[in-house]
């Protein structure tokens, strides 16, 4: 499994520093805490008490120095393996000197202390530094001990066995350190892989949610994500707008498909930006028709004004656009206000749609309108009030509705 070398190096530096800190805290707390027990257990062994009286303050001081170094010296954070090597070697020297002064009694504690010193070496995660310390600690332990107790290795018949034991301890420490290193590297690689997969899943989820929000209003998308089987709501007071490109059939018949698609994309992208600016809901596009509503799925008291401002901005934007032949574009816009039913239909390629007489009437206002103008119903004109200029068109015959009084929205007063 591939591993990011730089990231793993940073990880193992942090781990070495943390493990060194952990051991230092244990020694800093336990060493002085157990000091009073020496008088209880070794009261009849003055030599051993002298050993502990010399060893405990030295080890406590080393542990305190280690913690202070890790806290205040930047070099220890950059090179924690080197710092840990220095600390372990210093600790081995302290133990070697103290045990050498115990004489014969020191020979009893020597193997155990040596083994414990080797057991701490695998705390250094970096392989090269750890191997050097695997050699440095035995020398730091053995040489001071031999200088303090020169007769031990010369006269003791078990000295060869002890040397073999020391060699085996080094080998065991090397093996343990390597096993821990391989385990940590594998764990790091697995964690990085899982982290990468989690990031990819989060990115995919974010992408799918953005896509869902491009199709559905946020409140409706939340209902579907929460497990709603059916999303359907009645809205008592909304405004619906339809806009249609005039002469689109003629334009599409006389232009290349790519030109038609480009024109629609340009027009609808401009409309999308206006929809977002006015905080209304784009419902759908049908061919060259564009449908918008305000006041749903969340009610808003100014839905009529929002649609009126949107319609006026749409006319302004269209004046700056051209059809594939270079001619000016024109649109018809129609709007009406009233109650609707809204919901999500379909299981595949589902859409959020509106139904009701309000929708039909708004569509008729567009289809019975005039190019370059915004036709609205009397209800919507009354709702807009004196803040907008609404020019009476008079009564017109509307399919399915009969005679209706309509108005052209000209602008703000």
N, C-alpha and C positions, 0 to 999 in steps of 0.2 A: 504494500500500500504506500503510494508516494506521500512524502512529508515535506511541508514547507520548512526548509532548513533554518532560515532566519527566525521564523516564528517559534520553532522548537528550541533553538538556542536561547531565545528570550525566556521561553517557558522553563527550561531547565535551570537557567540562572535564578529565576524567581524561586523555583523549588529548592535549590541548594540553599539559598538565603533563608527561606522559611524553615527548612529542616534544621539548619544550624542554629537559628533563633530558638526553635523548640527545645533542642538539647541544652542550649545555654540557659534557658529559663528553668528547665528541670534541675540543672546543677545549681543554679543561683538560689533556688528555693530549698531544695532538699538537702544540699550540703550543710548549710548553717543550721537548718532545722533539725538535722540528726546529730549535730555536734554534741548537745548535752547527753545523748544516750551513750556516748563513748565512756563516760565515767560510770555508767551503770553496768555495762557489759564487760568492760576491760579494766576495771579498777585494780585488779591484781597483776596487770601487764603494763608496767610503766613504759617499756620500749614501744609498745603498740600505741599507747596514748600519745607518746612523743611523735610517732609517725602521723597520727591523725591531726595532732595540733599543728604540724608543719604542712600537711597535705590539704586539709580543709580550707584554710585561708587562701592558699595559693590557687586552688581550683575555683573557689568562690570569686576571687579577684579576676581570674581568667574568664569566667562566665560573665561577670559584670563588664569587663573590657570588651568581650565579644558583643554583648547587647548594645553597648554604647557605640561601638564601631559600626554595627549594622544600622544604627539609628542616625548617626551624625556624619559618618565618613562616606562621601559619594563613591569612592573607589570600591568600597565593599559591595555596593549595588551593581557596579559595572563588572567587577571581578570577584563574585562571591566564592567561586571554587578556590581561587588562590588564597582568599582570606580564610576559608574553612580549612585549607591545607595547613596554613600557618598556625591556626588555633589548635588543630589536632596534634600537630607535631610538638607544639609547646606543651600541650597537656601530657603527651607521651614522655617528654623530657622530665616534667615535674614528677610524674609517677615513677620513672626510672630512678631518679635521684633519691626520692623518699623511700622507695623499697630497698635500695642499695644500703641505706643507713640502718635498716632493720636487722641486718646480718642474717642469721639462720632463719629467723622468723619471716624475713622478706622472701626467702625461697619458697615458702608455702603460698604466699599471696601473689607471687610473681606470675605464674601461669594464668591465673584467673584474671588478673589486671591486664595482662597482655592481650588475652582473648577479648576482653571488653573494649580495649583500645582499637583492635582490628574490626570489631563489630560496628564501630561508628564510622569507619572509612566509607562504606557504601552510601553515606549521606551525600557525598559529593557525586553529583549526577554526571558531570563531564567526564568521559572515559579517560582522556589523557591525564588530567589532573588527578583523577582517582588512582590510576596506576602508579603515578609518582608518589602519592601519599601512601599507597600500599607498601612501598619500599621505605619511604621516609619515616613513617611511624615506628616500624621495627627498629630502625637504627636509632631514632630518637629515644626509644624505650630501652634498648639493650646497651648502647654505649655508655650512657650515664650510670646504668646499673652496674655494668662491669667495672667502671672506674671507681665506683663507691664500694664495690664488693669484688675485688680482683681475684680472690681465691675461689669464687664460686665456679667459674668455668674451668679453672685449672685443676681443682681438687675434687670437684663433685662428680661421682661416677654416673650421675644421671644427666650431666650436661649435654652429651650427644643426643639423648632422647628429647631433652628440652629444645634443642636446636631443631630437631625434626618436627617437634610440635609447633614451633614458631613458623617453620616453613609451611606446614600444612594449614596453619591459621591464615597465613598470607594467601595461600591458594584458595582457601575457602572464602576469604573476604573478596578476592578478585572475582571468583565465580558468582558470589551473591550480588556483588555490585553490577556485574554484567547482566545478570538475570533481571535485576531491578531496572537497569537501563533499557533493556529490550522491552520489558513490560510497560515502562513509562512511554517509550517511543510508540509502541503499538496503541496504547491507550490514547495518546495525543493524536495519532493519525486517525483513529476511529472517531474521536471527539470532533476533529476538524471536518471529517467527512459528514458526520451528523449535523454539524453546524452549517456546512455548505448546503446539505439537503434541506435543512430547516429554512435557510435563507431563500433557496429556490422555491420552496413551497409557499413561503410568505410572499415572495414576488409574484408567483402564479396566482395566489389568492387575491392579492392587491389588484392584479391585472384583471381578474375575473370580476371583482367588485366594481372596478372602474367601468368595465364593459356593461355590467348589470345596471349601473347608474346612468349609463348612456341610453339605456333602453327604458328604464323605469324611474319614476320619482323615488327619492331616497326613502320616504316613509313606506312606500309600497314594497320596495326592495327589501326593507327590514322585515316586513311581515312574511315575505316568502322565505327569507333566510331563517326566520324563527319557526318555520314549518307549517305555515298557514296553507291549507289545501285550496281555499277559495278566497280571493280578494275582491270584494265588491262593496261599494259604499254609495250612499245617496248624498248628494250635495245640493243644498237648497238654493244657493245663490252663487253663481259663477258667471264668468263671461267667456265666450268661445269666439275665436277668430279663425277665418279661412282666408288664405291668399293663394292666387292662381296666376300663372304666367300667361299673358294674353298671346294668342296665336302660336301656342307651343306646338300644335300638330303641324302647322306649316313650317315652323322653324326646324323641327326634328326631321321632317321629310326632305328638306333641302340642305341638310348638313350631315357631315360625317358623324358616326356614333361617338367617336372620341370628343368631338367638338360639343355635342349635345351634353354628354356627361360632364365635361369640363364646365360648361355654362351652368348646369344645375348645381354642381359642386360649389361654384363661386357664389351663386345666389343663396343657396341654403346655408353655406358656411357664414355668410354675412348675417342671415336671419338668426342662426344659432347664437352668434355673438350678441345680437340684440336681445334675444330671449334670456340669455344669462344676465345681461345688464339690467333688465327690467324684472328679474326674478319671477318669471312666469314659467309655465310648463309646456314644453314642446310635446305634443301628443304623437304625431306621426307625419309622414309624408306619403302621398299617394300620387305617383307619377310626378307631375309638376305642381301639385297642390301641397300646401303646407298648413298644418292645423296646430293651433295653440290655444291654451286655456289658462285662466287666472282664477284663483280662489280655491284651488284643490291641488294636491290632496289635503293641504293645510289651509283652512279658511283665512281670508284676508279682506278687510273692509274696503280696500281701495282697488279691488280687482277690475272694475270698469275703467278707472283712470289708467291703470297699468296697461291694459289692452289698447286703450286709445293712444297712449304715448308710444307704445310699440308699433301700432299701425302707422302713425305719422313718421316714425323713424324708418320703417320699412320703405315707405314711398321715397324718402330722402335718399336712402341707400341705393335703391333701384335706379334712380336717375343717373347715377354714376357708373352703371354697368352697361355692357353692350352684348348683343346677340352674336352668334358666329359670323354673320355677314357684316358686322360692324354697325348695325343699326341700334337705335335705343331700345331698351327693354321697357315693357309696361306690365303692370300687374293690376288685377282686380282684388279688392279686399272687402270682406263682409264680416260683420260681428253682431252678436246678440247676447243678452244676458238672461239668466233664469236657472231653473233646477236641472240637474243631470244625474244620471247614474254612471259611475265609473268603476272599472274593474279590469282584471287581467284575464285574458282569454287565451286558450291554446295550451298545449303541453310542450310542443316544439316550436321554436321561433315565436314564442308568446309575445303579446303586445299589451300595452296599457291603453284602453280605449274608452270612449264616452258614448252614451246613448241618450236619446230623449228628444223631445220637440225642440228644445233649445239648440241642440246640435243641428238638427235639420233646418231650422230657421236661419241660423248663422251661415250654413252652407248655401241656402237660397239667396241670402244677402250678397254673397260673393258672386254666385252664378248669374244673378239678375242685375249685377252692378255694371259700372262703366270703367273702361281702362283708365288707370291713373287716379282712381278715386276710391274713397273708403265709404261704403254704404252701411248704415247701421239702422236698427229698428227704432221705433218711437220709444220703446221701453228703455233702450240703452241711452238714447239722447236725453231722456228725462233724468236718468241716473247720473249722467255726466254734468248736467246743470249748466249754469252760466260760465263756468270756468273754461268751457270749450265752445268753439264756434261750430254749430250744427246747422247746416243749410237744408231747409225742407225741400225734398224732392217731390212730394205729393204722394198720392196713392198709386201703387202699381199692382199688377196682377202677379201674384206669387204662386208658383206651382204647389198644390196641396194646401195652400193657406187662403187663397182668394185675394181680395183687395187688402193691401197693407200700406199704412203710412210709413214712409221711410225718409231718412235724412242722409246727407253727405257730411262726413266729418271733415272740416276744413283746417282745423288747428286749435291752438289754445287761444283763449280770449286775451 
